[in-house]
Amino acid sequence: MTQVTLKIDDAFIESLGKEQIEKLLQEWLMQYKKRLALQEAADELSSIDLVNDPQWQTARLLAWETYKHTYENLAL
């Protein structure tokens, strides 16, 4: 694990408390890590062309055949 040293104003530390600041920084880092992972996933998804993917078309047709009875009465 890497340790990072931050310079934070003493008044700020006194107002929130060291433990609270550490907790907030850990939460922020976790959110940032999630955001990076979501961005990577979005970048990967944008490169996928489902319209021209034969496996996707087969899966879509199979799903429709399996569940179309649920929606047939809704179109009336």
N, C-alpha and C positions, 0 to 999 in steps of 0.2 A: 504494500500500500504506500502511496506517495503522500507526504505531508506538505501542505501548502500553508504559507504564513501570509496572513492578511493584516494590513494596518487599518484599524477601525477606531474611530474617535471614541475616547473613554466615556463621554456622555451618552453616546449611543449604546455602548455596552451596559452602562449602568441602567439605562431606561428599559432595555429589553431583557438583559441578563445573558450571560455567556451561553448557557445551555439552550436558550430559546433561539439565539442567533445560529448556533451550530445546527439545531434542528431545522431551521428555515433554510440554511444553506444546503443541507442534505436533501431536503424536499425539492429545492430548486434544481439541484444536480440530477435527481431522478427524473423530474419532469423534462429537463433538457435532453437527457438520454432517451426518454420515450419519444420526444419530438424528433430527434435525429433518426430513430428507427422508423418512425412513421413516414418521414420524408424519404428515406431510402426505399421503403415499400411503395410509396406513391410513385417514385421515379421508375421502379421496376414495372409497376402496373401500367404506366403510361406508354411503355414500350411494347406491351402485349396487344396484338391485333385480334380480338376475339371474333370479329366479323368473318375473317378469313381463316380461322383456325378450325380444321376439320374435327378435332377432338371436342372443342367447345360446341360446335354445331350438333354433334352426336349426343353429347351430354344434355344440351338444351332440349333436343327433340325427345330424348328419353324422359326427361323431367316433365315435359308437357304431356306425353302419353300416360305417365304415371299419375299425374295430378289434375288432368283436364276435367275430370268429372266434378271436381270442386267448383269449377268456374263456369260450367256449361249452363247452369240455371241462372247465373247472374246476367247473362247477355240478353235474356228475354225482357 
